[in-house]
Amino acid sequence: MSSPHIIGERIRHYRKLHNVTQMELAKKLDVAPRYIGNIEQGNRRPSLDMMVEICNWFGVELSDILPLGTKKETCPKDQLIYEIAATCQTLDISQIKIVKTMICSLKG
């Protein structure tokens, strides 16, 4: 999968985690909704400034969206861990403690 597609997937992931439509995100970032759609589909690369704005809006680090690793493909386990971590970023502290308890109970 190419860099633009990975970036687009990750932006879509965070947008959905925050329950925001492409139109709402475009309005917040002062861009056209089509621009967000093109980024999410991997048809367009956002500028670095736009990436910073997107990350600030979602409250994530640039490294959470940019494919900085050296692996060409992530294994399913790594992908699931990434998705769990991304979801946990949207939870409050009491919810995170519940997730931690659940995970610890699985370790036995």
Backbone as JSON Lines, residues from 0, in Angstrom:
{"i":0,"aa":"M","n":[0.85,-1.18,0.0],"ca":[0.0,0.0,0.0],"c":[0.89,1.24,0.0]}
{"i":1,"aa":"S","n":[0.56,2.24,-0.8],"ca":[1.39,3.43,-0.94],"c":[1.19,4.4,0.22]}
{"i":2,"aa":"S","n":[2.14,5.3,0.39],"ca":[2.07,6.3,1.46],"c":[0.78,7.11,1.44]}
{"i":3,"aa":"P","n":[0.37,7.66,0.28],"ca":[-0.87,8.44,0.29],"c":[-2.09,7.63,0.75]}
{"i":4,"aa":"H","n":[-2.12,6.34,0.39],"ca":[-3.24,5.5,0.81],"c":[-3.21,5.24,2.32]}
{"i":5,"aa":"I","n":[-2.02,5.03,2.87],"ca":[-1.89,4.81,4.31],"c":[-2.29,6.06,5.06]}
{"i":6,"aa":"I","n":[-1.8,7.21,4.62],"ca":[-2.16,8.48,5.26],"c":[-3.67,8.68,5.2]}
{"i":7,"aa":"G","n":[-4.25,8.45,4.04],"ca":[-5.7,8.6,3.87],"c":[-6.49,7.67,4.78]}
{"i":8,"aa":"E","n":[-6.04,6.43,4.88],"ca":[-6.71,5.46,5.76],"c":[-6.67,5.91,7.21]}
{"i":9,"aa":"R","n":[-5.52,6.39,7.63],"ca":[-5.35,6.81,9.02],"c":[-6.18,8.06,9.32]}
{"i":10,"aa":"I","n":[-6.23,8.99,8.39],"ca":[-7.05,10.19,8.6],"c":[-8.52,9.78,8.68]}
{"i":11,"aa":"R","n":[-8.96,8.89,7.79],"ca":[-10.34,8.4,7.84],"c":[-10.62,7.72,9.18]}
{"i":12,"aa":"H","n":[-9.65,6.93,9.65],"ca":[-9.8,6.23,10.92],"c":[-10.04,7.23,12.06]}
{"i":13,"aa":"Y","n":[-9.2,8.25,12.15],"ca":[-9.35,9.24,13.22],"c":[-10.61,10.07,13.04]}
{"i":14,"aa":"R","n":[-10.97,10.36,11.81],"ca":[-12.21,11.12,11.56],"c":[-13.41,10.34,12.06]}
{"i":15,"aa":"K","n":[-13.44,9.06,11.77],"ca":[-14.55,8.22,12.22],"c":[-14.54,8.03,13.73]}
{"i":16,"aa":"L","n":[-13.34,7.92,14.33],"ca":[-13.25,7.8,15.78],"c":[-13.86,9.02,16.47]}
{"i":17,"aa":"H","n":[-13.73,10.17,15.82],"ca":[-14.26,11.41,16.38],"c":[-15.68,11.7,15.89]}
{"i":18,"aa":"N","n":[-16.27,10.75,15.17],"ca":[-17.63,10.9,14.65],"c":[-17.83,12.21,13.89]}
{"i":19,"aa":"V","n":[-16.92,12.46,12.96],"ca":[-16.95,13.67,12.16],"c":[-17.08,13.27,10.69]}
{"i":20,"aa":"T","n":[-17.93,13.96,9.96],"ca":[-18.06,13.7,8.53],"c":[-16.94,14.42,7.78]}
{"i":21,"aa":"Q","n":[-16.75,14.03,6.53],"ca":[-15.77,14.73,5.7],"c":[-16.12,16.2,5.59]}
{"i":22,"aa":"M","n":[-17.4,16.48,5.47],"ca":[-17.87,17.86,5.35],"c":[-17.53,18.66,6.61]}
{"i":23,"aa":"E","n":[-17.77,18.07,7.78],"ca":[-17.47,18.76,9.04],"c":[-15.97,19.0,9.2]}
{"i":24,"aa":"L","n":[-15.17,17.99,8.87],"ca":[-13.72,18.14,8.98],"c":[-13.23,19.21,8.01]}
{"i":25,"aa":"A","n":[-13.74,19.2,6.8],"ca":[-13.36,20.2,5.8],"c":[-13.68,21.61,6.3]}
{"i":26,"aa":"K","n":[-14.84,21.75,6.91],"ca":[-15.24,23.06,7.43],"c":[-14.29,23.51,8.54]}
{"i":27,"aa":"K","n":[-13.95,22.6,9.45],"ca":[-13.03,22.91,10.55],"c":[-11.66,23.32,10.03]}
{"i":28,"aa":"L","n":[-11.23,22.7,8.93],"ca":[-9.9,22.95,8.38],"c":[-9.91,24.02,7.29]}
{"i":29,"aa":"D","n":[-11.11,24.52,6.97],"ca":[-11.28,25.55,5.95],"c":[-10.78,25.09,4.58]}
{"i":30,"aa":"V","n":[-11.2,23.87,4.21],"ca":[-10.89,23.31,2.89],"c":[-12.17,22.74,2.29]}
{"i":31,"aa":"A","n":[-12.12,22.38,1.03],"ca":[-13.27,21.78,0.36],"c":[-13.44,20.33,0.81]}
{"i":32,"aa":"P","n":[-14.7,19.88,0.98],"ca":[-14.92,18.48,1.35],"c":[-14.28,17.51,0.36]}
{"i":33,"aa":"R","n":[-14.26,17.87,-0.91],"ca":[-13.66,17.02,-1.94],"c":[-12.17,16.8,-1.64]}
{"i":34,"aa":"Y","n":[-11.51,17.81,-1.08],"ca":[-10.09,17.71,-0.73],"c":[-9.89,16.62,0.31]}
{"i":35,"aa":"I","n":[-10.74,16.59,1.34],"ca":[-10.65,15.56,2.38],"c":[-10.91,14.19,1.76]}
{"i":36,"aa":"G","n":[-11.92,14.1,0.91],"ca":[-12.22,12.83,0.24],"c":[-11.05,12.33,-0.58]}
{"i":37,"aa":"N","n":[-10.42,13.23,-1.32],"ca":[-9.26,12.84,-2.14],"c":[-8.1,12.37,-1.28]}
{"i":38,"aa":"I","n":[-7.89,13.02,-0.15],"ca":[-6.83,12.58,0.76],"c":[-7.14,11.18,1.29]}
{"i":39,"aa":"E","n":[-8.37,10.98,1.76],"ca":[-8.75,9.68,2.32],"c":[-8.68,8.56,1.3]}
{"i":40,"aa":"Q","n":[-8.91,8.86,0.04],"ca":[-8.85,7.85,-1.01],"c":[-7.43,7.63,-1.52]}
{"i":41,"aa":"G","n":[-6.49,8.44,-1.03],"ca":[-5.11,8.31,-1.46],"c":[-4.82,8.95,-2.79]}
{"i":42,"aa":"N","n":[-5.75,9.78,-3.27],"ca":[-5.58,10.45,-4.56],"c":[-4.81,11.76,-4.43]}
{"i":43,"aa":"R","n":[-4.66,12.23,-3.21],"ca":[-3.98,13.5,-2.99],"c":[-3.19,13.45,-1.69]}
{"i":44,"aa":"R","n":[-2.01,14.04,-1.69],"ca":[-1.18,14.13,-0.48],"c":[-1.41,15.49,0.17]}
{"i":45,"aa":"P","n":[-1.71,15.5,1.46],"ca":[-1.85,16.8,2.13],"c":[-0.47,17.43,2.34]}
{"i":46,"aa":"S","n":[-0.44,18.75,2.38],"ca":[0.82,19.44,2.66],"c":[1.21,19.18,4.11]}
{"i":47,"aa":"L","n":[2.45,19.47,4.44],"ca":[2.89,19.29,5.82],"c":[2.09,20.19,6.76]}
{"i":48,"aa":"D","n":[1.83,21.42,6.33],"ca":[1.03,22.33,7.16],"c":[-0.36,21.76,7.41]}
{"i":49,"aa":"M","n":[-0.96,21.18,6.37],"ca":[-2.3,20.59,6.53],"c":[-2.23,19.38,7.44]}
{"i":50,"aa":"M","n":[-1.17,18.57,7.31],"ca":[-1.01,17.41,8.19],"c":[-0.94,17.86,9.65]}
{"i":51,"aa":"V","n":[-0.21,18.93,9.92],"ca":[-0.1,19.44,11.28],"c":[-1.46,19.9,11.77]}
{"i":52,"aa":"E","n":[-2.22,20.6,10.93],"ca":[-3.56,21.05,11.31],"c":[-4.47,19.86,11.62]}
{"i":53,"aa":"I","n":[-4.42,18.84,10.77],"ca":[-5.25,17.64,10.98],"c":[-4.87,16.97,12.3]}
{"i":54,"aa":"C","n":[-3.58,16.8,12.53],"ca":[-3.11,16.17,13.77],"c":[-3.53,16.98,14.99]}
{"i":55,"aa":"N","n":[-3.38,18.29,14.92],"ca":[-3.8,19.14,16.04],"c":[-5.29,19.0,16.3]}
{"i":56,"aa":"W","n":[-6.06,18.96,15.24],"ca":[-7.52,18.86,15.39],"c":[-7.91,17.53,16.05]}
{"i":57,"aa":"F","n":[-7.25,16.45,15.66],"ca":[-7.56,15.14,16.23],"c":[-6.83,14.89,17.55]}
{"i":58,"aa":"G","n":[-5.86,15.73,17.88],"ca":[-5.1,15.54,19.11],"c":[-4.15,14.35,19.04]}
{"i":59,"aa":"V","n":[-3.57,14.14,17.86],"ca":[-2.63,13.03,17.67],"c":[-1.29,13.59,17.18]}
{"i":60,"aa":"E","n":[-0.28,12.75,17.23],"ca":[1.05,13.13,16.75],"c":[1.13,12.87,15.24]}
{"i":61,"aa":"L","n":[2.01,13.59,14.59],"ca":[2.23,13.39,13.17],"c":[2.62,11.94,12.88]}
{"i":62,"aa":"S","n":[3.37,11.34,13.78],"ca":[3.81,9.95,13.6],"c":[2.64,8.96,13.67]}
{"i":63,"aa":"D","n":[1.5,9.39,14.22],"ca":[0.32,8.52,14.25],"c":[-0.33,8.41,12.88]}
{"i":64,"aa":"I","n":[-0.07,9.38,12.02],"ca":[-0.7,9.39,10.7],"c":[0.29,9.06,9.59]}
{"i":65,"aa":"L","n":[1.51,9.53,9.73],"ca":[2.5,9.27,8.68],"c":[3.06,7.85,8.78]}
{"i":66,"aa":"P","n":[3.23,7.18,7.65],"ca":[3.83,5.84,7.65],"c":[5.35,5.95,7.76]}
{"i":67,"aa":"L","n":[5.84,6.03,8.99],"ca":[7.26,6.25,9.21],"c":[8.06,4.96,9.39]}
{"i":68,"aa":"G","n":[7.38,3.84,9.56],"ca":[8.07,2.58,9.78],"c":[8.79,2.1,8.53]}
{"i":69,"aa":"T","n":[9.65,1.12,8.74],"ca":[10.4,0.58,7.61],"c":[9.7,-0.63,7.0]}
{"i":70,"aa":"K","n":[8.7,-1.16,7.69],"ca":[7.99,-2.34,7.16],"c":[7.12,-1.93,5.97]}
{"i":71,"aa":"K","n":[7.08,-2.79,4.97],"ca":[6.19,-2.54,3.84],"c":[4.75,-2.87,4.21]}
{"i":72,"aa":"E","n":[4.54,-3.92,4.93],"ca":[3.21,-4.34,5.36],"c":[3.23,-4.57,6.86]}
{"i":73,"aa":"T","n":[2.17,-4.18,7.53],"ca":[2.1,-4.48,8.95],"c":[1.38,-5.81,9.11]}
{"i":74,"aa":"C","n":[1.77,-6.54,10.13],"ca":[1.11,-7.82,10.36],"c":[-0.24,-7.54,11.02]}
{"i":75,"aa":"P","n":[-1.17,-8.48,10.94],"ca":[-2.5,-8.26,11.51],"c":[-2.46,-7.9,13.0]}
{"i":76,"aa":"K","n":[-1.55,-8.52,13.75],"ca":[-1.45,-8.21,15.17],"c":[-1.07,-6.75,15.38]}
{"i":77,"aa":"D","n":[-0.07,-6.26,14.64],"ca":[0.35,-4.87,14.76],"c":[-0.78,-3.92,14.37]}
{"i":78,"aa":"Q","n":[-1.53,-4.26,13.34],"ca":[-2.64,-3.42,12.91],"c":[-3.71,-3.35,14.0]}
{"i":79,"aa":"L","n":[-4.02,-4.47,14.63],"ca":[-5.01,-4.47,15.71],"c":[-4.52,-3.65,16.9]}
{"i":80,"aa":"I","n":[-3.25,-3.77,17.23],"ca":[-2.69,-2.99,18.34],"c":[-2.79,-1.5,18.01]}
{"i":81,"aa":"Y","n":[-2.48,-1.14,16.78],"ca":[-2.58,0.26,16.34],"c":[-4.03,0.75,16.5]}
{"i":82,"aa":"E","n":[-4.98,-0.05,16.06],"ca":[-6.39,0.36,16.13],"c":[-6.86,0.5,17.58]}
{"i":83,"aa":"I","n":[-6.43,-0.42,18.45],"ca":[-6.8,-0.34,19.86],"c":[-6.2,0.91,20.49]}
{"i":84,"aa":"A","n":[-4.94,1.18,20.2],"ca":[-4.28,2.37,20.76],"c":[-4.98,3.64,20.27]}
{"i":85,"aa":"A","n":[-5.32,3.68,19.0],"ca":[-6.0,4.85,18.45],"c":[-7.37,5.05,19.1]}
{"i":86,"aa":"T","n":[-8.08,3.96,19.33],"ca":[-9.38,4.05,19.99],"c":[-9.23,4.52,21.43]}
{"i":87,"aa":"C","n":[-8.21,4.02,22.11],"ca":[-7.99,4.42,23.51],"c":[-7.72,5.91,23.64]}
{"i":88,"aa":"Q","n":[-7.16,6.52,22.63],"ca":[-6.89,7.96,22.67],"c":[-8.17,8.77,22.77]}
{"i":89,"aa":"T","n":[-9.29,8.2,22.38],"ca":[-10.55,8.93,22.41],"c":[-11.33,8.69,23.71]}
{"i":90,"aa":"L","n":[-10.84,7.8,24.56],"ca":[-11.53,7.44,25.8],"c":[-11.12,8.35,26.95]}
{"i":91,"aa":"D","n":[-12.0,8.46,27.95],"ca":[-11.59,9.18,29.15],"c":[-10.85,8.2,30.07]}
{"i":92,"aa":"I","n":[-10.27,8.72,31.14],"ca":[-9.39,7.91,32.0],"c":[-10.11,6.72,32.63]}
{"i":93,"aa":"S","n":[-11.37,6.89,33.02],"ca":[-12.09,5.76,33.63],"c":[-12.32,4.64,32.62]}
{"i":94,"aa":"Q","n":[-12.58,4.99,31.37],"ca":[-12.77,3.98,30.33],"c":[-11.45,3.27,30.03]}
{"i":95,"aa":"I","n":[-10.35,4.01,30.03],"ca":[-9.04,3.41,29.79],"c":[-8.69,2.42,30.9]}
{"i":96,"aa":"K","n":[-9.05,2.76,32.14],"ca":[-8.79,1.84,33.25],"c":[-9.57,0.54,33.07]}
{"i":97,"aa":"I","n":[-10.78,0.63,32.55],"ca":[-11.58,-0.57,32.3],"c":[-10.92,-1.42,31.22]}
{"i":98,"aa":"V","n":[-10.45,-0.78,30.15],"ca":[-9.76,-1.5,29.08],"c":[-8.51,-2.18,29.63]}
{"i":99,"aa":"K","n":[-7.76,-1.49,30.47],"ca":[-6.56,-2.05,31.06],"c":[-6.9,-3.28,31.89]}
{"i":100,"aa":"T","n":[-7.94,-3.19,32.71],"ca":[-8.38,-4.32,33.53],"c":[-8.75,-5.51,32.66]}
{"i":101,"aa":"M","n":[-9.46,-5.24,31.58],"ca":[-9.86,-6.33,30.66],"c":[-8.62,-6.98,30.04]}
{"i":102,"aa":"I","n":[-7.67,-6.19,29.62],"ca":[-6.47,-6.73,28.99],"c":[-5.66,-7.54,30.0]}
{"i":103,"aa":"C","n":[-5.54,-7.01,31.22],"ca":[-4.78,-7.72,32.26],"c":[-5.44,-9.06,32.59]}
{"i":104,"aa":"S","n":[-6.77,-9.11,32.55],"ca":[-7.46,-10.37,32.87],"c":[-7.2,-11.42,31.78]}
{"i":105,"aa":"L","n":[-6.9,-11.0,30.57],"ca":[-6.61,-11.93,29.48],"c":[-5.22,-12.55,29.63]}
{"i":106,"aa":"K","n":[-4.32,-11.82,30.26],"ca":[-2.95,-12.31,30.43],"c":[-2.9,-13.48,31.42]}
{"i":107,"aa":"G","n":[-3.9,-13.57,32.25],"ca":[-3.99,-14.69,33.17],"c":[-3.19,-14.52,34.36]}
